[in-house]
Amino acid sequence: MIHKLLCLTMMALGFSSFSQVTMSAIEASKTILVSDIKTTHLLFEDDISYLDVGSPYFVADTLKAIIKVRHTGEDVFNPISVESNLTIITKNGSYYSIPIRYNRDVKTLSFAITDTDQQIREMTERRERKEELEWEINRFAKELEFLAPNVLIKNKNEDFGITVNGIFYRKDYLALRLELRNDSGIDIDVDQVVSRLKLREKISTDYVYQERVIVPVKVIDQIGKIKGYNTKTMVMIFKKFTPNKNERLFIDVLEANGGRSARIVIPRKKLLTPKVVYK
């Protein structure tokens, strides 16, 4: 377990705006002021695995890498109730003990917990890169709304059909547009959609092969239910991938608490010849 020298970083805005915030380090001995009418947020670089509050007059909760803390508002004139500490261990083994003190009229409500100014810069850069990638994906998703079909691949199920009518590529992302069709009168509750690269055929009995599960970075209009005699469209955006010479992409749509499922198989050649969407 690594015992970190704590450095608190103040942020003037919320966590979703890291790239727009100027952050400065505070001495390790600095106590965090906590109110009973406002919530203070502490953001760590890794998810929280252990949290202990040293006093019953303070309450705290975790959400992944964020700790929310506030005072209960009880016995605020009792010296025993106004000071405490938080003990935190993150999933990477880092250990923190943070002093906290009650103050109703706090000014700073958000802190990023890091070690050095260099790590502050690295955290900001990672946030900026993540925001840029999300912007690229969302822009691609918006463009897909206006693109005409460029392929037509169908399965042969009698009561649960899949049609792929679009394969598109932009920068580092590949998008597949699927139509899911319910040809029965009973609604289909979709449990999960699984995408895997699998061999087209067995090469030899002694050939060892590991199929690859391909997880989309974004799903547009994710489908939970397809009503009877109805069709719904969804788009799956993947980080760019290419199948090996003998692989095809299998997409399986499974029904929750039911026996119906559908599979569509996309040939390698179709995946390698998408419609390229330019800037």
Steps between C-alpha positions, in 0.01 A plus 500: 500500500635841406461784751463817297600851606166671454463805283157658462404681186219751494267528207273794445255301284350150480681183400357500150693819421859398589648628179362849571622522861826643633622281787761578766653285772427548870730397785449146623404620847207700367167400654195468278201702619166318483149647529167359616304677226735435206675184379877490456642274227845342498625354173775235494697361207380146569178343628444480875525155661485604870359804683472570873359813664653572841192663655125430498443874447628473141353281226666393178422289197696379198431483128790339312786748548293767676429549872204717607520631856295734721431571867176377662431845650469357853679647809692749289594700813659194659878500427496119473254506209675744271826317422575157359687324222439281196704185443508387138661216308471497121499193279862556398604476869548871574422604860372838615403654835329834446409738789156663474336781700144632517428842351151587378610775262758315289624656177675208327290187449713292261851362542719279284728280708843458341865490600682764297445784256622265225222256581252788495610581145485132400149468644389807308654368177328164541167674554554715193587196286191318626280800422650525149430132434143534627453802275627303198270206574195723552574689179524171309172385656329821387627459143367143483142628524527639146690220323318285247526117511812365330474123564224242541573193711210294638459194719242227435310478829126452461384703803799716600693668222812715477604712204828693474443791263799716578873461571681832546850611592625831636851554632553227761138380527288244316119516518242233419133587449260215579126453458344251744168362382239315706287291263289349779215644703687459831730780620872425514687620810863531393741373766834567334675554168836323465752568222779249437764437238499127425657269247308448179590132513727268696855495370617175658426289807822604674464873423447711814278803448363757744194689380499873568212687664465848351337750739348819353609836641150639440157360414243735350134418570587192703206263477326358805170387349374430148123493489316239297512550122733796547849605391761704686834643393820521704854611420811350659821705487825308555860599540658411166569127461585269210426128474767247417494330160278213614274696739148639476304719741213323678235718671258312728185658643362302795153513650454538877314208659422358158619261237517737206833629378633639176843497338646698214836415343698778331770388255854630530484668159199710604676616817807603303302700241279736704372835385764749614350806671733798460527805722 
